[in-house]
Amino acid sequence: MKNNFIKKFYGLACLTFLPCILQAQTTPLPTFIEKDMVLKKGLYVVEHNTKIGENATLKVKYGTKILFNRGASIKVEGGLIIEGTPKILVELTSASPLDEGMGFIITGANDQKEIDISFADFHHLLIPLNFETNWYRKNVNINNCIFTDIETGEPGIIIRRPDEIKYRDSTNLIFRKNNFIGNSSIIYIENTESDVLNMAFEYNVVSGNLFHGFDIGGSLNSPLLLLYDQRGLKYRVKFTGNSILTSAALIFPPSVSSPTETTKVSPWYTV
């Protein structure tokens, strides 16, 4: 009898203190990272906003999970290296799916730092990757990543034009073997030709992305949106071996007494 009481008390104590233990294991990221920093396997949280200074690089090792609080972002003025493995990804998500965080903002012109993201799982974020206007890094690699559960109805990956005044050397951006699946979102590439941006978009899968609206074919319900103005510049985005399939849901106008949905699925496109 005494042993049973001890077992029940021990079990109740574990359930009571487990949330406290888990909370204690969560490490807040500093608001400013001014020198190189390595995140090893563990649980981290972006409580407000974090900025990586222009002289610093944040390296994230496999088995790491980063939680973003509501609206929180990591602004990268320096370098960013995310090193997952095929079996152990780096997970990047919101602390709560109902109050989503932003993601990474790549900003500033910096020819001394690079962006290298491999085997990362981005989910339940507002804009996982946002390259702001006039950004610059000599090399950017985004490979073997998963982007899913982006529910904004707006671009979830944004690649705007890099700085073409301060730097005349090319910035090499490789976006390869990524999966952009199960979203209500698109990939937006501002320029398909540039004198600076030398981009390869290769062997990616864009599939199962659902859009709600009154028509199909608009700029915000195409899975991949690119601007091309035929200026004959030095580089054009290289498209090779990509598989693109989109789904679009049509919602009848509010005047309809019993709104219904129909779904139209396009064929596969390989570009």
Secondary structure, 3 states (H helix, E strand, C coil): CHHHHHHHHHHHHHHHHHHHHHHHCEEECCCEECCCEEECCEEEEECCEEEECCCCEEEEECCEEEEECCCCEEEECCEEEEECCCCCCEEEEECECCECECEEEECCECCCCCEEEECEEEECECCCEEECCCEECCEEEEECCEEECCCCCCEEEEECCECCCCCCCCEEEEEECCEEECCCCEEEECCCEECCEEEEEECCEEEEEEEEECCCCCCCCCCEEECCCCCCCCEECEEECCEEEEEEEEECCCCCCCCCEEEEECCCEEC
